[in-house]
Amino acid sequence: MGATADDFDLAADASGDRVRRARSLHPDSRRAVGEVRDRLGPGPFALVVLFVSANRLPDEVAAAVMEHFPGQVVIGATTAGEIGDEGYLDGAIVGVGLPLGHFRAQIMVINDLDRFPEHLSIQDVLRLRGALAGMVPNWPNEFVFLLSDGLSLMEDRLVSALGPALGGAPLFGGSAADGVDFRRTCVLADGAFRPNVAVLAFIRTNCRVKVFRFDHLVPTDTRMVVTEADPANRIVREINAEPAARAYARALGRDPDQLSPFIFAAHPVVVRIGGAHHVCAIQRVEPNGDLKFFTAIDEGLVLTLAEGQDIAAHLKLSLDELSPEGPPEAIIACECILRRLEVEETQVKVAMSEMLARHNVVGFNSYGEQLNMLHVNQTFTGVAIYPPPADPAGPTGR
């Protein structure tokens, strides 16, 4: 007779952890993956997620994953920084293991993102969700985790297309990154790191979960209008009928030559969608004075200049709100690279790391975040995972 859910609960009981977290900074990627595997423990796992520094060779990491995680479902992404048990990390491989005692997962890989409508079937999405619900019909909670190529420019259209098939399941995710180089971003799926790929993980659990998004930005009264754009490439050519970089710099009272990633992080622009403001983060100034954005942009959009609150104080308040009865079992988070740049520029990395560690946060710095049907920027987006409601203090949740 095959293993039952109760058998897997007993396996999870032996470790005492509903969500496993591990990290390695070993410079040899084979050794690093092995250390992560050892620290995650024996499983069995419904899903393993790896966040891998862009400084490592993806093919070496993929080969090590095949060696150390045989028979396991492993997905992942390259990063612009990692978040582990000590807070912010650089050059690391960070892993999350979701044990079968409390989780089930179904995976959908979307290849050729530039032509994803040819490969994405809403009926296939619905079938996967149905199959997942049939595995553990008594487990009430589900969420969807998305990892996508951060240079594909397809995240907006992808989450919009997926929305109708998600039902009540909340979606969150992050765009794979490449440090601050913006050259090649890869998603791990089917045993290989590849660009132009996305992977969806449909996850069901008996744990309580809360998908969330927050940012520390406040809109000002300064507004601008996009008067010329190249939406397909997320480029704004003119704002208020003048060259985009010059108009943005004028709104800040700066010279265009002073614009930098830190300026973009400290002074983002937001748009109002559905009664809320969402950041349209600027990636860089092009040599001709155009502005390249991380997210969808179009002519006629009204951009509102925003200013940041104290990022460390805001993080503490937001994480405390997610932890009314103590820290969750884990928070899996995707945090925008622009927040990481601000953290480092304002020298609050140590304080932020202590807060992230105290609240059991694990994740990575991304080129953008997804929440339900929106691709957003400059946010801290993720899922908080809590003990099952039947026995909040017990090891099994039964």
C-alpha positions in Angstrom: 0.0 0.0 0.0 1.3 3.5 -0.8 2.2 6.2 1.7 -0.7 8.3 3.1 -0.8 11.9 4.2 -0.6 10.7 7.8 2.7 8.9 7.0 4.1 12.1 5.6 2.9 14.0 8.7 5.0 11.5 10.8 8.0 12.2 8.7 7.5 15.9 9.2 7.1 15.4 12.9 10.5 13.9 13.2 12.2 17.2 12.1 9.7 19.5 14.0 9.7 22.0 11.1 6.8 22.7 8.8 8.9 24.8 6.6 12.6 24.1 6.2 15.1 26.8 5.4 18.8 26.6 4.6 21.6 28.5 3.1 25.2 28.1 2.0 28.0 30.6 1.2 30.5 27.9 0.1 32.2 29.2 -3.1 32.1 25.8 -4.7 28.5 25.5 -6.1 28.5 21.7 -5.8 29.5 21.9 -2.2 27.0 24.7 -1.6 24.1 22.8 -3.0 25.1 19.8 -0.9 25.2 21.9 2.2 21.7 23.3 1.5 20.4 19.7 0.9 21.9 18.5 4.2 20.5 21.5 6.2 17.0 21.1 4.7 17.0 17.5 5.9 15.7 14.3 4.4 12.2 15.3 3.3 10.2 14.1 1.6 9.3 17.5 0.1 6.4 18.6 -2.0 8.6 21.3 -3.4 12.1 22.7 -3.0 12.8 26.3 -4.1 16.4 27.6 -4.6 17.4 31.3 -4.8 20.8 31.4 -6.4 23.3 34.3 -6.6 23.9 35.5 -10.1 27.6 35.4 -9.4 27.5 31.6 -9.7 27.5 29.6 -12.9 24.0 28.4 -13.4 25.0 25.2 -15.2 27.2 24.1 -12.3 24.4 24.8 -9.9 21.9 22.8 -12.0 24.2 19.8 -12.2 24.6 19.9 -8.4 20.8 20.1 -8.0 20.4 16.9 -10.1 23.1 15.2 -8.0 21.8 16.2 -4.5 18.1 16.3 -5.1 17.3 13.2 -7.1 13.6 12.6 -7.5 12.7 15.9 -5.9 10.8 18.8 -7.6 13.2 21.7 -7.5 12.5 25.2 -8.9 14.4 28.4 -8.5 15.8 31.7 -9.8 18.9 33.8 -10.1 18.9 36.8 -7.8 20.1 40.3 -7.1 20.8 39.3 -3.5 19.5 36.6 -1.2 17.6 36.6 2.1 18.4 33.8 4.6 18.6 32.9 8.2 21.0 35.9 8.9 19.0 38.4 6.8 20.6 39.8 3.7 23.2 37.7 1.9 25.4 38.0 -1.1 26.8 35.2 -3.2 24.7 32.5 -1.5 22.4 29.7 -2.4 19.3 29.8 -0.3 16.8 26.9 -0.1 13.2 26.5 1.1 11.7 23.0 1.5 8.0 22.4 1.9 7.6 19.0 3.5 4.9 16.6 2.2 3.5 16.4 5.8 2.0 19.9 5.3 2.2 20.8 1.6 1.3 19.5 -1.9 2.4 21.2 -5.1 1.8 21.0 -8.8 4.2 22.7 -11.2 3.7 24.3 -14.6 6.7 25.4 -16.7 6.0 28.0 -19.3 8.7 28.0 -22.0 9.3 30.6 -24.7 7.8 33.5 -22.7 8.1 35.8 -25.6 5.4 33.6 -27.2 3.6 32.4 -24.0 0.0 32.6 -25.4 0.9 29.7 -27.7 2.1 27.6 -24.7 -0.2 28.6 -21.9 -3.6 26.9 -21.7 -6.1 28.1 -19.1 -7.6 24.6 -19.2 -4.3 23.1 -18.2 -4.1 25.6 -15.3 -7.6 24.6 -14.2 -6.7 20.9 -14.4 -3.6 21.4 -12.3 -5.6 23.2 -9.6 -8.3 20.5 -9.7 -5.7 17.7 -9.4 -4.1 19.5 -6.4 -7.4 19.9 -4.6 -8.1 16.2 -5.1 -4.8 15.2 -3.5 -5.7 16.7 -0.1 -9.4 17.8 -0.2 -9.5 18.5 3.5 -6.6 21.0 3.4 -8.3 24.4 3.0 -5.5 26.8 2.0 -3.7 27.4 -1.3 -1.5 29.9 -3.0 0.4 30.2 -6.3 4.1 31.1 -6.5 5.5 32.5 -9.8 9.1 32.8 -10.8 9.7 34.5 -14.2 12.6 35.7 -16.3 13.2 39.3 -15.1 14.4 40.5 -18.5 11.6 38.9 -20.5 9.3 42.0 -20.3 6.4 39.6 -20.2 5.4 39.5 -16.5 2.6 42.0 -16.9 0.9 40.1 -19.7 1.6 36.7 -18.0 -0.1 37.5 -14.7 -3.0 39.2 -16.5 -3.5 36.0 -18.6 -3.3 33.7 -15.6 -5.8 35.7 -13.5 -9.0 34.2 -14.7 -7.8 30.6 -14.0 -6.7 31.3 -10.4 -10.1 31.4 -8.8 -9.7 32.4 -5.2 -6.1 31.4 -5.0 -3.8 34.4 -4.3 -0.7 34.6 -6.5 2.7 36.1 -5.6 6.1 35.9 -7.2 9.3 37.5 -8.3 11.3 38.2 -11.4 14.6 36.4 -11.7 17.5 38.9 -11.4 21.2 39.3 -12.4 22.7 41.4 -9.6 22.9 44.9 -11.1 24.1 43.8 -14.5 20.8 43.3 -16.3 22.3 40.9 -18.8 20.9 37.4 -18.2 18.3 36.2 -15.8 17.4 32.6 -15.4 14.7 30.4 -13.9 15.4 26.9 -12.7 12.9 24.3 -14.0 13.1 20.8 -15.4 16.7 20.5 -14.2 18.1 23.6 -15.9 18.5 27.3 -15.5 17.2 29.0 -18.6 16.2 32.5 -19.7 12.8 33.2 -21.3 11.1 30.8 -18.9 8.6 31.1 -16.1 7.5 28.4 -13.6 4.2 28.3 -11.7 3.9 26.4 -8.4 0.4 25.7 -7.2 0.6 24.9 -3.5 -2.0 23.6 -1.1 -1.4 23.3 2.6 -3.1 22.6 6.0 -1.1 25.6 7.4 -2.6 29.0 7.6 -1.2 31.4 4.9 -1.4 35.1 4.2 -0.2 36.5 0.8 0.8 40.2 1.2 2.5 43.1 -0.4 3.8 46.3 1.2 6.0 49.3 0.4 7.2 52.4 2.3 6.3 55.0 -0.4 4.0 57.9 -0.1 2.7 59.8 -3.2 3.4 63.5 -3.4 1.5 66.3 -5.2 3.9 66.3 -8.2 2.4 64.7 -11.3 3.7 64.1 -14.8 2.1 62.7 -18.0 3.8 60.2 -20.4 3.5 61.8 -23.8 5.6 59.4 -25.8 6.5 55.8 -25.1 7.5 52.4 -26.5 5.3 50.1 -24.4 6.7 46.8 -25.9 10.1 47.7 -24.5 9.0 49.5 -21.4 10.6 52.7 -22.6 9.4 56.3 -22.0 10.7 58.8 -24.5 8.9 61.9 -23.4 7.3 63.2 -20.2 5.3 66.4 -20.3 6.4 66.7 -24.0 10.1 66.9 -23.2 12.8 64.3 -23.1 11.9 61.8 -20.3 15.1 61.9 -18.2 15.2 65.7 -18.3 11.6 66.0 -17.3 12.0 63.5 -14.4 15.2 65.2 -13.2 13.5 68.6 -13.4 10.7 67.3 -11.1 13.4 66.4 -8.6 15.3 69.7 -9.0 18.3 67.8 -10.3 20.5 67.7 -13.3 19.9 64.7 -15.6 23.5 63.7 -15.2 22.9 63.1 -11.5 20.3 60.3 -12.1 21.4 56.9 -10.8 19.8 53.7 -9.4 19.8 55.1 -5.9 17.9 58.3 -7.1 15.4 56.0 -8.8 15.0 54.0 -5.6 14.6 57.1 -3.4 12.3 59.0 -5.8 10.1 56.5 -7.7 7.0 57.3 -9.7 3.7 55.6 -9.0 0.4 55.2 -11.0 -3.1 54.8 -9.6 -4.8 51.5 -10.4 -8.0 50.3 -8.7 -7.9 52.9 -6.0 -4.3 52.2 -5.0 -0.9 53.5 -6.0 1.6 51.1 -7.6 5.3 51.8 -8.4 6.5 52.1 -12.0 10.1 51.7 -11.2 12.8 53.2 -13.4 15.6 50.8 -14.3 18.0 53.2 -16.1 18.6 56.2 -18.3 19.3 55.2 -21.9 22.2 57.1 -23.7 19.6 59.1 -25.7 17.8 60.3 -22.6 14.9 57.8 -22.6 13.9 56.1 -19.4 13.8 52.3 -19.2 11.2 51.0 -16.8 10.9 47.7 -14.9 7.2 47.4 -15.6 4.5 48.2 -18.2 4.3 51.8 -19.3 2.2 53.6 -21.9 1.4 57.0 -23.3 -1.2 58.9 -21.4 -0.3 57.5 -18.0 -0.2 60.0 -15.2 2.9 59.5 -13.1 3.0 60.7 -9.5 6.3 61.3 -7.8 6.6 59.4 -4.5 8.9 59.7 -1.5 10.0 57.0 0.8 9.3 56.7 4.5 12.0 55.3 6.9 12.5 51.9 5.3 13.7 50.1 8.4 10.9 51.5 10.6 8.3 50.6 8.0 9.7 47.1 7.7 9.5 46.6 11.4 5.9 47.8 11.5 4.9 45.6 8.5 6.5 42.5 9.8 5.1 42.9 13.2 1.6 43.2 11.7 2.2 39.8 10.1 3.3 38.4 13.4 0.5 39.1 15.9 1.1 35.9 17.9 4.9 35.7 17.2 6.8 35.1 14.0 5.3 32.9 11.3 6.8 29.5 10.6 8.4 31.2 7.6 7.9 34.2 5.3 8.8 33.5 1.7 9.5 36.9 0.2 10.4 38.6 -3.1 11.9 42.1 -2.5 12.7 44.5 -5.3 16.3 45.2 -6.0 15.6 49.0 -5.6 14.7 48.4 -2.0 18.0 46.5 -1.5 19.9 49.4 -3.1 18.2 51.9 -0.8 19.0 49.7 2.2 22.6 49.6 1.4 22.9 53.3 0.4 21.2 54.4 3.7 23.4 52.0 5.8 20.5 50.2 7.5 21.4 46.7 6.2 22.4 45.4 9.6 19.1 46.5 11.3 17.0 45.3 8.4 18.8 41.9 8.4 18.1 41.4 12.1 14.4 42.1 11.5 14.3 39.7 8.6 16.0 37.0 10.6 13.8 37.5 13.6 10.7 37.0 11.5 12.0 33.9 9.6 12.1 35.5 6.2 13.7 33.7 3.3 13.7 34.8 -0.3 15.5 37.0 -2.8 15.9 40.4 -4.3 14.1 40.5 -7.6 13.7 42.7 -10.8 10.0 43.0 -10.0 7.2 41.4 -8.0 3.9 39.9 -8.9 0.7 40.0 -6.8 -2.5 38.4 -8.3 -2.9 40.1 -11.7 -0.4 42.9 -11.2 3.4 43.1 -11.9 4.7 45.7 -9.4 8.0 47.1 -8.3 9.8 48.4 -5.2 7.8 46.2 -3.0 8.2 43.5 -0.4 5.8 40.8 -1.5 5.4 37.2 -0.3 3.5 34.6 1.8 3.5 34.2 5.5 3.0 30.6 6.6 1.6 29.9 10.1 0.9 26.7 12.0 -2.3 24.8 11.1 -5.3 26.1 13.1 -6.2 22.7 14.7 -3.2 22.6 16.9 -1.2 25.9 16.7 1.4 24.8 19.3 1.8 21.1 18.2 4.3 19.7 15.8 1.9 18.1 13.3 -1.1 20.4 13.2 -3.5 17.5 13.5 
